[in-house]
Amino acid sequence: MKMFRASLLILAGAILLPAPSFGDNKNKRRIVPPTRKGAASELPTIRKVGGDSVTVGKKTYKITSFTRILVNGRKASLGDLKAGMQASVAGGVLRYGKSEADTVYKASRITAKADNKLEEKRREFNKKQAERARELNRRYNQNRNRR
């Protein structure tokens, strides 16, 4: 009976008392800047505009009479598309090739933006956030070294 009470007392003490944590948690506090991502910043750009094709990113799309082209939300033609515009393309595979470069795609809808101001704003925002995080990390390290 005494043995049972002793083991019960030891077990209760082990459960109620917190266990010491090992490791240095001081160095784990590091400020990481939040970055801004959005649909506009992730759109691929038009690389080349040909007679009946458009290269967006790494894919070349054939343009047919059924392809709907929008620039800044307004109806446009193939001549209105310029290299460097951000674009999204809806379509499918016209003919499979041995590699991705040989595969021919058909565009059913191309939506493009004439200005890339959103990309510049995103880069500027991310740059400011990175500078702010560097400054906060520098202050934190100075305060930690004083202790």
Phi and psi in radians as a Rosetta constraint file:
Dihedral C 1 N 2 CA 2 C 2 CIRCULARHARMONIC -1.113 0.35
Dihedral N 2 CA 2 C 2 N 3 CIRCULARHARMONIC -0.624 0.35
Dihedral C 2 N 3 CA 3 C 3 CIRCULARHARMONIC -1.147 0.35
Dihedral N 3 CA 3 C 3 N 4 CIRCULARHARMONIC -0.679 0.35
Dihedral C 3 N 4 CA 4 C 4 CIRCULARHARMONIC -1.134 0.35
Dihedral N 4 CA 4 C 4 N 5 CIRCULARHARMONIC -0.783 0.35
Dihedral C 4 N 5 CA 5 C 5 CIRCULARHARMONIC -1.087 0.35
Dihedral N 5 CA 5 C 5 N 6 CIRCULARHARMONIC -0.724 0.35
Dihedral C 5 N 6 CA 6 C 6 CIRCULARHARMONIC -1.127 0.35
Dihedral N 6 CA 6 C 6 N 7 CIRCULARHARMONIC -0.767 0.35
Dihedral C 6 N 7 CA 7 C 7 CIRCULARHARMONIC -1.201 0.35
Dihedral N 7 CA 7 C 7 N 8 CIRCULARHARMONIC -0.619 0.35
Dihedral C 7 N 8 CA 8 C 8 CIRCULARHARMONIC -1.157 0.35
Dihedral N 8 CA 8 C 8 N 9 CIRCULARHARMONIC -0.703 0.35
Dihedral C 8 N 9 CA 9 C 9 CIRCULARHARMONIC -1.134 0.35
Dihedral N 9 CA 9 C 9 N 10 CIRCULARHARMONIC -0.727 0.35
Dihedral C 9 N 10 CA 10 C 10 CIRCULARHARMONIC -1.148 0.35
Dihedral N 10 CA 10 C 10 N 11 CIRCULARHARMONIC -0.745 0.35
Dihedral C 10 N 11 CA 11 C 11 CIRCULARHARMONIC -1.117 0.35
Dihedral N 11 CA 11 C 11 N 12 CIRCULARHARMONIC -0.760 0.35
Dihedral C 11 N 12 CA 12 C 12 CIRCULARHARMONIC -1.126 0.35
Dihedral N 12 CA 12 C 12 N 13 CIRCULARHARMONIC -0.688 0.35
Dihedral C 12 N 13 CA 13 C 13 CIRCULARHARMONIC -1.141 0.35
Dihedral N 13 CA 13 C 13 N 14 CIRCULARHARMONIC -0.665 0.35
Dihedral C 13 N 14 CA 14 C 14 CIRCULARHARMONIC -1.195 0.35
Dihedral N 14 CA 14 C 14 N 15 CIRCULARHARMONIC -0.588 0.35
Dihedral C 14 N 15 CA 15 C 15 CIRCULARHARMONIC -1.323 0.35
Dihedral N 15 CA 15 C 15 N 16 CIRCULARHARMONIC -0.728 0.35
Dihedral C 15 N 16 CA 16 C 16 CIRCULARHARMONIC -1.384 0.35
Dihedral N 16 CA 16 C 16 N 17 CIRCULARHARMONIC -0.547 0.35
Dihedral C 16 N 17 CA 17 C 17 CIRCULARHARMONIC -1.497 0.35
Dihedral N 17 CA 17 C 17 N 18 CIRCULARHARMONIC 2.351 0.35
Dihedral C 17 N 18 CA 18 C 18 CIRCULARHARMONIC -1.264 0.35
Dihedral N 18 CA 18 C 18 N 19 CIRCULARHARMONIC 2.547 0.35
Dihedral C 18 N 19 CA 19 C 19 CIRCULARHARMONIC -1.497 0.35
Dihedral N 19 CA 19 C 19 N 20 CIRCULARHARMONIC 2.475 0.35
Dihedral C 19 N 20 CA 20 C 20 CIRCULARHARMONIC -1.185 0.35
Dihedral N 20 CA 20 C 20 N 21 CIRCULARHARMONIC 2.472 0.35
Dihedral C 20 N 21 CA 21 C 21 CIRCULARHARMONIC -1.662 0.35
Dihedral N 21 CA 21 C 21 N 22 CIRCULARHARMONIC 2.490 0.35
Dihedral C 21 N 22 CA 22 C 22 CIRCULARHARMONIC -1.818 0.35
Dihedral N 22 CA 22 C 22 N 23 CIRCULARHARMONIC 2.666 0.35
Dihedral C 22 N 23 CA 23 C 23 CIRCULARHARMONIC 1.848 0.35
Dihedral N 23 CA 23 C 23 N 24 CIRCULARHARMONIC 2.811 0.35
Dihedral C 23 N 24 CA 24 C 24 CIRCULARHARMONIC -1.744 0.35
Dihedral N 24 CA 24 C 24 N 25 CIRCULARHARMONIC 1.894 0.35
Dihedral C 24 N 25 CA 25 C 25 CIRCULARHARMONIC -1.526 0.35
Dihedral N 25 CA 25 C 25 N 26 CIRCULARHARMONIC -0.140 0.35
Dihedral C 25 N 26 CA 26 C 26 CIRCULARHARMONIC -1.161 0.35
Dihedral N 26 CA 26 C 26 N 27 CIRCULARHARMONIC -0.654 0.35
Dihedral C 26 N 27 CA 27 C 27 CIRCULARHARMONIC -1.413 0.35
Dihedral N 27 CA 27 C 27 N 28 CIRCULARHARMONIC -0.127 0.35
Dihedral C 27 N 28 CA 28 C 28 CIRCULARHARMONIC -1.469 0.35
Dihedral N 28 CA 28 C 28 N 29 CIRCULARHARMONIC -0.189 0.35
Dihedral C 28 N 29 CA 29 C 29 CIRCULARHARMONIC -1.497 0.35
Dihedral N 29 CA 29 C 29 N 30 CIRCULARHARMONIC 1.806 0.35
Dihedral C 29 N 30 CA 30 C 30 CIRCULARHARMONIC -2.364 0.35
Dihedral N 30 CA 30 C 30 N 31 CIRCULARHARMONIC 2.337 0.35
Dihedral C 30 N 31 CA 31 C 31 CIRCULARHARMONIC -1.533 0.35
Dihedral N 31 CA 31 C 31 N 32 CIRCULARHARMONIC 2.163 0.35
Dihedral C 31 N 32 CA 32 C 32 CIRCULARHARMONIC -1.925 0.35
Dihedral N 32 CA 32 C 32 N 33 CIRCULARHARMONIC 2.258 0.35
Dihedral C 32 N 33 CA 33 C 33 CIRCULARHARMONIC -1.228 0.35
Dihedral N 33 CA 33 C 33 N 34 CIRCULARHARMONIC 2.400 0.35
Dihedral C 33 N 34 CA 34 C 34 CIRCULARHARMONIC -1.289 0.35
Dihedral N 34 CA 34 C 34 N 35 CIRCULARHARMONIC 2.439 0.35
Dihedral C 34 N 35 CA 35 C 35 CIRCULARHARMONIC -1.948 0.35
Dihedral N 35 CA 35 C 35 N 36 CIRCULARHARMONIC 2.715 0.35
Dihedral C 35 N 36 CA 36 C 36 CIRCULARHARMONIC -1.821 0.35
Dihedral N 36 CA 36 C 36 N 37 CIRCULARHARMONIC 2.116 0.35
Dihedral C 36 N 37 CA 37 C 37 CIRCULARHARMONIC -2.102 0.35
Dihedral N 37 CA 37 C 37 N 38 CIRCULARHARMONIC 2.599 0.35
Dihedral C 37 N 38 CA 38 C 38 CIRCULARHARMONIC -2.783 0.35
Dihedral N 38 CA 38 C 38 N 39 CIRCULARHARMONIC 2.983 0.35
Dihedral C 38 N 39 CA 39 C 39 CIRCULARHARMONIC -1.050 0.35
Dihedral N 39 CA 39 C 39 N 40 CIRCULARHARMONIC -0.638 0.35
Dihedral C 39 N 40 CA 40 C 40 CIRCULARHARMONIC -1.195 0.35
Dihedral N 40 CA 40 C 40 N 41 CIRCULARHARMONIC -0.614 0.35
Dihedral C 40 N 41 CA 41 C 41 CIRCULARHARMONIC -1.358 0.35
Dihedral N 41 CA 41 C 41 N 42 CIRCULARHARMONIC -0.313 0.35
Dihedral C 41 N 42 CA 42 C 42 CIRCULARHARMONIC -1.729 0.35
Dihedral N 42 CA 42 C 42 N 43 CIRCULARHARMONIC -0.008 0.35
Dihedral C 42 N 43 CA 43 C 43 CIRCULARHARMONIC -1.247 0.35
Dihedral N 43 CA 43 C 43 N 44 CIRCULARHARMONIC 2.404 0.35
Dihedral C 43 N 44 CA 44 C 44 CIRCULARHARMONIC -1.286 0.35
Dihedral N 44 CA 44 C 44 N 45 CIRCULARHARMONIC 2.834 0.35
Dihedral C 44 N 45 CA 45 C 45 CIRCULARHARMONIC -1.824 0.35
Dihedral N 45 CA 45 C 45 N 46 CIRCULARHARMONIC 2.734 0.35
Dihedral C 45 N 46 CA 46 C 46 CIRCULARHARMONIC -1.338 0.35
Dihedral N 46 CA 46 C 46 N 47 CIRCULARHARMONIC 2.181 0.35
Dihedral C 46 N 47 CA 47 C 47 CIRCULARHARMONIC -1.624 0.35
Dihedral N 47 CA 47 C 47 N 48 CIRCULARHARMONIC -0.674 0.35
Dihedral C 47 N 48 CA 48 C 48 CIRCULARHARMONIC -2.656 0.35
Dihedral N 48 CA 48 C 48 N 49 CIRCULARHARMONIC 2.443 0.35
Dihedral C 48 N 49 CA 49 C 49 CIRCULARHARMONIC -2.074 0.35
Dihedral N 49 CA 49 C 49 N 50 CIRCULARHARMONIC 2.094 0.35
Dihedral C 49 N 50 CA 50 C 50 CIRCULARHARMONIC -1.886 0.35
Dihedral N 50 CA 50 C 50 N 51 CIRCULARHARMONIC -2.918 0.35
Dihedral C 50 N 51 CA 51 C 51 CIRCULARHARMONIC -1.109 0.35
Dihedral N 51 CA 51 C 51 N 52 CIRCULARHARMONIC -0.839 0.35
Dihedral C 51 N 52 CA 52 C 52 CIRCULARHARMONIC -2.298 0.35
Dihedral N 52 CA 52 C 52 N 53 CIRCULARHARMONIC 0.395 0.35
Dihedral C 52 N 53 CA 53 C 53 CIRCULARHARMONIC -2.543 0.35
Dihedral N 53 CA 53 C 53 N 54 CIRCULARHARMONIC 2.748 0.35
Dihedral C 53 N 54 CA 54 C 54 CIRCULARHARMONIC -2.357 0.35
Dihedral N 54 CA 54 C 54 N 55 CIRCULARHARMONIC 2.314 0.35
Dihedral C 54 N 55 CA 55 C 55 CIRCULARHARMONIC -1.782 0.35
Dihedral N 55 CA 55 C 55 N 56 CIRCULARHARMONIC 2.034 0.35
Dihedral C 55 N 56 CA 56 C 56 CIRCULARHARMONIC -2.094 0.35
Dihedral N 56 CA 56 C 56 N 57 CIRCULARHARMONIC 2.073 0.35
Dihedral C 56 N 57 CA 57 C 57 CIRCULARHARMONIC 1.178 0.35
Dihedral N 57 CA 57 C 57 N 58 CIRCULARHARMONIC -2.131 0.35
Dihedral C 57 N 58 CA 58 C 58 CIRCULARHARMONIC -1.854 0.35
Dihedral N 58 CA 58 C 58 N 59 CIRCULARHARMONIC 0.028 0.35
Dihedral C 58 N 59 CA 59 C 59 CIRCULARHARMONIC -1.886 0.35
Dihedral N 59 CA 59 C 59 N 60 CIRCULARHARMONIC 2.491 0.35
Dihedral C 59 N 60 CA 60 C 60 CIRCULARHARMONIC -1.875 0.35
Dihedral N 60 CA 60 C 60 N 61 CIRCULARHARMONIC 2.199 0.35
Dihedral C 60 N 61 CA 61 C 61 CIRCULARHARMONIC -1.907 0.35
Dihedral N 61 CA 61 C 61 N 62 CIRCULARHARMONIC 2.371 0.35
Dihedral C 61 N 62 CA 62 C 62 CIRCULARHARMONIC -1.450 0.35
Dihedral N 62 CA 62 C 62 N 63 CIRCULARHARMONIC 2.442 0.35
Dihedral C 62 N 63 CA 63 C 63 CIRCULARHARMONIC -1.801 0.35
Dihedral N 63 CA 63 C 63 N 64 CIRCULARHARMONIC 2.258 0.35
Dihedral C 63 N 64 CA 64 C 64 CIRCULARHARMONIC -2.002 0.35
Dihedral N 64 CA 64 C 64 N 65 CIRCULARHARMONIC 3.140 0.35
Dihedral C 64 N 65 CA 65 C 65 CIRCULARHARMONIC -1.229 0.35
Dihedral N 65 CA 65 C 65 N 66 CIRCULARHARMONIC -0.294 0.35
Dihedral C 65 N 66 CA 66 C 66 CIRCULARHARMONIC -1.592 0.35
Dihedral N 66 CA 66 C 66 N 67 CIRCULARHARMONIC -0.095 0.35
Dihedral C 66 N 67 CA 67 C 67 CIRCULARHARMONIC -1.259 0.35
Dihedral N 67 CA 67 C 67 N 68 CIRCULARHARMONIC 2.249 0.35
Dihedral C 67 N 68 CA 68 C 68 CIRCULARHARMONIC -1.718 0.35
Dihedral N 68 CA 68 C 68 N 69 CIRCULARHARMONIC 2.166 0.35
Dihedral C 68 N 69 CA 69 C 69 CIRCULARHARMONIC -2.002 0.35
Dihedral N 69 CA 69 C 69 N 70 CIRCULARHARMONIC 2.224 0.35
Dihedral C 69 N 70 CA 70 C 70 CIRCULARHARMONIC -2.159 0.35
Dihedral N 70 CA 70 C 70 N 71 CIRCULARHARMONIC 2.279 0.35
Dihedral C 70 N 71 CA 71 C 71 CIRCULARHARMONIC -2.116 0.35
Dihedral N 71 CA 71 C 71 N 72 CIRCULARHARMONIC 2.100 0.35
Dihedral C 71 N 72 CA 72 C 72 CIRCULARHARMONIC 0.955 0.35
Dihedral N 72 CA 72 C 72 N 73 CIRCULARHARMONIC 0.636 0.35
Dihedral C 72 N 73 CA 73 C 73 CIRCULARHARMONIC 1.446 0.35
Dihedral N 73 CA 73 C 73 N 74 CIRCULARHARMONIC -0.007 0.35
Dihedral C 73 N 74 CA 74 C 74 CIRCULARHARMONIC -1.978 0.35
Dihedral N 74 CA 74 C 74 N 75 CIRCULARHARMONIC 2.616 0.35
Dihedral C 74 N 75 CA 75 C 75 CIRCULARHARMONIC -1.074 0.35
Dihedral N 75 CA 75 C 75 N 76 CIRCULARHARMONIC 2.406 0.35
Dihedral C 75 N 76 CA 76 C 76 CIRCULARHARMONIC -2.528 0.35
Dihedral N 76 CA 76 C 76 N 77 CIRCULARHARMONIC 3.092 0.35
Dihedral C 76 N 77 CA 77 C 77 CIRCULARHARMONIC -2.011 0.35
Dihedral N 77 CA 77 C 77 N 78 CIRCULARHARMONIC 3.090 0.35
Dihedral C 77 N 78 CA 78 C 78 CIRCULARHARMONIC -1.091 0.35
Dihedral N 78 CA 78 C 78 N 79 CIRCULARHARMONIC -0.555 0.35
Dihedral C 78 N 79 CA 79 C 79 CIRCULARHARMONIC -1.187 0.35
Dihedral N 79 CA 79 C 79 N 80 CIRCULARHARMONIC -0.352 0.35
Dihedral C 79 N 80 CA 80 C 80 CIRCULARHARMONIC -1.403 0.35
Dihedral N 80 CA 80 C 80 N 81 CIRCULARHARMONIC -0.272 0.35
Dihedral C 80 N 81 CA 81 C 81 CIRCULARHARMONIC -1.400 0.35
Dihedral N 81 CA 81 C 81 N 82 CIRCULARHARMONIC 2.347 0.35
Dihedral C 81 N 82 CA 82 C 82 CIRCULARHARMONIC -2.215 0.35
Dihedral N 82 CA 82 C 82 N 83 CIRCULARHARMONIC 2.677 0.35
Dihedral C 82 N 83 CA 83 C 83 CIRCULARHARMONIC -1.129 0.35
Dihedral N 83 CA 83 C 83 N 84 CIRCULARHARMONIC 2.412 0.35
Dihedral C 83 N 84 CA 84 C 84 CIRCULARHARMONIC 1.757 0.35
Dihedral N 84 CA 84 C 84 N 85 CIRCULARHARMONIC -0.256 0.35
Dihedral C 84 N 85 CA 85 C 85 CIRCULARHARMONIC -1.249 0.35
Dihedral N 85 CA 85 C 85 N 86 CIRCULARHARMONIC 2.555 0.35
Dihedral C 85 N 86 CA 86 C 86 CIRCULARHARMONIC -1.418 0.35
Dihedral N 86 CA 86 C 86 N 87 CIRCULARHARMONIC 2.379 0.35
Dihedral C 86 N 87 CA 87 C 87 CIRCULARHARMONIC -2.549 0.35
Dihedral N 87 CA 87 C 87 N 88 CIRCULARHARMONIC 2.627 0.35
Dihedral C 87 N 88 CA 88 C 88 CIRCULARHARMONIC -2.118 0.35
Dihedral N 88 CA 88 C 88 N 89 CIRCULARHARMONIC 2.457 0.35
Dihedral C 88 N 89 CA 89 C 89 CIRCULARHARMONIC -2.171 0.35
Dihedral N 89 CA 89 C 89 N 90 CIRCULARHARMONIC 2.288 0.35
Dihedral C 89 N 90 CA 90 C 90 CIRCULARHARMONIC -1.888 0.35
Dihedral N 90 CA 90 C 90 N 91 CIRCULARHARMONIC 2.324 0.35
Dihedral C 90 N 91 CA 91 C 91 CIRCULARHARMONIC 3.080 0.35
Dihedral N 91 CA 91 C 91 N 92 CIRCULARHARMONIC -2.833 0.35
Dihedral C 91 N 92 CA 92 C 92 CIRCULARHARMONIC -2.620 0.35
Dihedral N 92 CA 92 C 92 N 93 CIRCULARHARMONIC -3.053 0.35
Dihedral C 92 N 93 CA 93 C 93 CIRCULARHARMONIC -1.484 0.35
Dihedral N 93 CA 93 C 93 N 94 CIRCULARHARMONIC 2.227 0.35
Dihedral C 93 N 94 CA 94 C 94 CIRCULARHARMONIC -1.523 0.35
Dihedral N 94 CA 94 C 94 N 95 CIRCULARHARMONIC -0.763 0.35
Dihedral C 94 N 95 CA 95 C 95 CIRCULARHARMONIC -2.659 0.35
Dihedral N 95 CA 95 C 95 N 96 CIRCULARHARMONIC 2.242 0.35
Dihedral C 95 N 96 CA 96 C 96 CIRCULARHARMONIC -1.370 0.35
Dihedral N 96 CA 96 C 96 N 97 CIRCULARHARMONIC 2.494 0.35
Dihedral C 96 N 97 CA 97 C 97 CIRCULARHARMONIC -2.043 0.35
Dihedral N 97 CA 97 C 97 N 98 CIRCULARHARMONIC -3.110 0.35
Dihedral C 97 N 98 CA 98 C 98 CIRCULARHARMONIC -1.228 0.35
Dihedral N 98 CA 98 C 98 N 99 CIRCULARHARMONIC -0.560 0.35
Dihedral C 98 N 99 CA 99 C 99 CIRCULARHARMONIC -2.267 0.35
Dihedral N 99 CA 99 C 99 N 100 CIRCULARHARMONIC 3.077 0.35
Dihedral C 99 N 100 CA 100 C 100 CIRCULARHARMONIC -1.136 0.35
Dihedral N 100 CA 100 C 100 N 101 CIRCULARHARMONIC -0.550 0.35
Dihedral C 100 N 101 CA 101 C 101 CIRCULARHARMONIC -1.216 0.35
Dihedral N 101 CA 101 C 101 N 102 CIRCULARHARMONIC -0.498 0.35
Dihedral C 101 N 102 CA 102 C 102 CIRCULARHARMONIC -1.492 0.35
Dihedral N 102 CA 102 C 102 N 103 CIRCULARHARMONIC -0.272 0.35
Dihedral C 102 N 103 CA 103 C 103 CIRCULARHARMONIC -1.280 0.35
Dihedral N 103 CA 103 C 103 N 104 CIRCULARHARMONIC 2.349 0.35
Dihedral C 103 N 104 CA 104 C 104 CIRCULARHARMONIC -1.841 0.35
Dihedral N 104 CA 104 C 104 N 105 CIRCULARHARMONIC 2.260 0.35
Dihedral C 104 N 105 CA 105 C 105 CIRCULARHARMONIC -1.915 0.35
Dihedral N 105 CA 105 C 105 N 106 CIRCULARHARMONIC 2.672 0.35
Dihedral C 105 N 106 CA 106 C 106 CIRCULARHARMONIC -2.043 0.35
Dihedral N 106 CA 106 C 106 N 107 CIRCULARHARMONIC 2.243 0.35
Dihedral C 106 N 107 CA 107 C 107 CIRCULARHARMONIC -1.603 0.35
Dihedral N 107 CA 107 C 107 N 108 CIRCULARHARMONIC 2.304 0.35
Dihedral C 107 N 108 CA 108 C 108 CIRCULARHARMONIC -1.769 0.35
Dihedral N 108 CA 108 C 108 N 109 CIRCULARHARMONIC -0.492 0.35
Dihedral C 108 N 109 CA 109 C 109 CIRCULARHARMONIC -2.630 0.35
Dihedral N 109 CA 109 C 109 N 110 CIRCULARHARMONIC 2.323 0.35
Dihedral C 109 N 110 CA 110 C 110 CIRCULARHARMONIC -2.133 0.35
Dihedral N 110 CA 110 C 110 N 111 CIRCULARHARMONIC 2.173 0.35
Dihedral C 110 N 111 CA 111 C 111 CIRCULARHARMONIC -2.038 0.35
Dihedral N 111 CA 111 C 111 N 112 CIRCULARHARMONIC 2.107 0.35
Dihedral C 111 N 112 CA 112 C 112 CIRCULARHARMONIC -2.197 0.35
Dihedral N 112 CA 112 C 112 N 113 CIRCULARHARMONIC 2.761 0.35
Dihedral C 112 N 113 CA 113 C 113 CIRCULARHARMONIC -2.056 0.35
Dihedral N 113 CA 113 C 113 N 114 CIRCULARHARMONIC 2.328 0.35
Dihedral C 113 N 114 CA 114 C 114 CIRCULARHARMONIC -1.348 0.35
Dihedral N 114 CA 114 C 114 N 115 CIRCULARHARMONIC -0.513 0.35
Dihedral C 114 N 115 CA 115 C 115 CIRCULARHARMONIC -1.971 0.35
Dihedral N 115 CA 115 C 115 N 116 CIRCULARHARMONIC 2.525 0.35
Dihedral C 115 N 116 CA 116 C 116 CIRCULARHARMONIC -1.881 0.35
Dihedral N 116 CA 116 C 116 N 117 CIRCULARHARMONIC 0.595 0.35
Dihedral C 116 N 117 CA 117 C 117 CIRCULARHARMONIC -1.127 0.35
Dihedral N 117 CA 117 C 117 N 118 CIRCULARHARMONIC -0.575 0.35
Dihedral C 117 N 118 CA 118 C 118 CIRCULARHARMONIC -1.120 0.35
Dihedral N 118 CA 118 C 118 N 119 CIRCULARHARMONIC -0.661 0.35
Dihedral C 118 N 119 CA 119 C 119 CIRCULARHARMONIC -1.130 0.35
Dihedral N 119 CA 119 C 119 N 120 CIRCULARHARMONIC -0.734 0.35
Dihedral C 119 N 120 CA 120 C 120 CIRCULARHARMONIC -1.129 0.35
Dihedral N 120 CA 120 C 120 N 121 CIRCULARHARMONIC -0.724 0.35
Dihedral C 120 N 121 CA 121 C 121 CIRCULARHARMONIC -1.111 0.35
Dihedral N 121 CA 121 C 121 N 122 CIRCULARHARMONIC -0.699 0.35
Dihedral C 121 N 122 CA 122 C 122 CIRCULARHARMONIC -1.114 0.35
Dihedral N 122 CA 122 C 122 N 123 CIRCULARHARMONIC -0.768 0.35
Dihedral C 122 N 123 CA 123 C 123 CIRCULARHARMONIC -1.085 0.35
Dihedral N 123 CA 123 C 123 N 124 CIRCULARHARMONIC -0.747 0.35
Dihedral C 123 N 124 CA 124 C 124 CIRCULARHARMONIC -1.116 0.35
Dihedral N 124 CA 124 C 124 N 125 CIRCULARHARMONIC -0.757 0.35
Dihedral C 124 N 125 CA 125 C 125 CIRCULARHARMONIC -1.074 0.35
Dihedral N 125 CA 125 C 125 N 126 CIRCULARHARMONIC -0.805 0.35
Dihedral C 125 N 126 CA 126 C 126 CIRCULARHARMONIC -1.128 0.35
Dihedral N 126 CA 126 C 126 N 127 CIRCULARHARMONIC -0.620 0.35
Dihedral C 126 N 127 CA 127 C 127 CIRCULARHARMONIC -1.145 0.35
Dihedral N 127 CA 127 C 127 N 128 CIRCULARHARMONIC -0.776 0.35
Dihedral C 127 N 128 CA 128 C 128 CIRCULARHARMONIC -1.096 0.35
Dihedral N 128 CA 128 C 128 N 129 CIRCULARHARMONIC -0.712 0.35
Dihedral C 128 N 129 CA 129 C 129 CIRCULARHARMONIC -1.150 0.35
Dihedral N 129 CA 129 C 129 N 130 CIRCULARHARMONIC -0.678 0.35
Dihedral C 129 N 130 CA 130 C 130 CIRCULARHARMONIC -1.147 0.35
Dihedral N 130 CA 130 C 130 N 131 CIRCULARHARMONIC -0.718 0.35
Dihedral C 130 N 131 CA 131 C 131 CIRCULARHARMONIC -1.098 0.35
Dihedral N 131 CA 131 C 131 N 132 CIRCULARHARMONIC -0.727 0.35
Dihedral C 131 N 132 CA 132 C 132 CIRCULARHARMONIC -1.106 0.35
Dihedral N 132 CA 132 C 132 N 133 CIRCULARHARMONIC -0.738 0.35
Dihedral C 132 N 133 CA 133 C 133 CIRCULARHARMONIC -1.153 0.35
Dihedral N 133 CA 133 C 133 N 134 CIRCULARHARMONIC -0.706 0.35
Dihedral C 133 N 134 CA 134 C 134 CIRCULARHARMONIC -1.052 0.35
Dihedral N 134 CA 134 C 134 N 135 CIRCULARHARMONIC -0.744 0.35
Dihedral C 134 N 135 CA 135 C 135 CIRCULARHARMONIC -1.123 0.35
Dihedral N 135 CA 135 C 135 N 136 CIRCULARHARMONIC -0.767 0.35
Dihedral C 135 N 136 CA 136 C 136 CIRCULARHARMONIC -1.139 0.35
Dihedral N 136 CA 136 C 136 N 137 CIRCULARHARMONIC -0.684 0.35
Dihedral C 136 N 137 CA 137 C 137 CIRCULARHARMONIC -1.150 0.35
Dihedral N 137 CA 137 C 137 N 138 CIRCULARHARMONIC -0.679 0.35
Dihedral C 137 N 138 CA 138 C 138 CIRCULARHARMONIC -1.102 0.35
Dihedral N 138 CA 138 C 138 N 139 CIRCULARHARMONIC -0.792 0.35
Dihedral C 138 N 139 CA 139 C 139 CIRCULARHARMONIC -1.091 0.35
Dihedral N 139 CA 139 C 139 N 140 CIRCULARHARMONIC -0.743 0.35
Dihedral C 139 N 140 CA 140 C 140 CIRCULARHARMONIC -1.091 0.35
Dihedral N 140 CA 140 C 140 N 141 CIRCULARHARMONIC -0.750 0.35
Dihedral C 140 N 141 CA 141 C 141 CIRCULARHARMONIC -1.187 0.35
Dihedral N 141 CA 141 C 141 N 142 CIRCULARHARMONIC -0.624 0.35
Dihedral C 141 N 142 CA 142 C 142 CIRCULARHARMONIC -1.115 0.35
Dihedral N 142 CA 142 C 142 N 143 CIRCULARHARMONIC -0.784 0.35
Dihedral C 142 N 143 CA 143 C 143 CIRCULARHARMONIC -1.133 0.35
Dihedral N 143 CA 143 C 143 N 144 CIRCULARHARMONIC -0.639 0.35
Dihedral C 143 N 144 CA 144 C 144 CIRCULARHARMONIC -1.215 0.35
Dihedral N 144 CA 144 C 144 N 145 CIRCULARHARMONIC -0.636 0.35
Dihedral C 144 N 145 CA 145 C 145 CIRCULARHARMONIC -1.257 0.35
Dihedral N 145 CA 145 C 145 N 146 CIRCULARHARMONIC -0.432 0.35
Dihedral C 145 N 146 CA 146 C 146 CIRCULARHARMONIC -1.255 0.35
Dihedral N 146 CA 146 C 146 N 147 CIRCULARHARMONIC -0.457 0.35
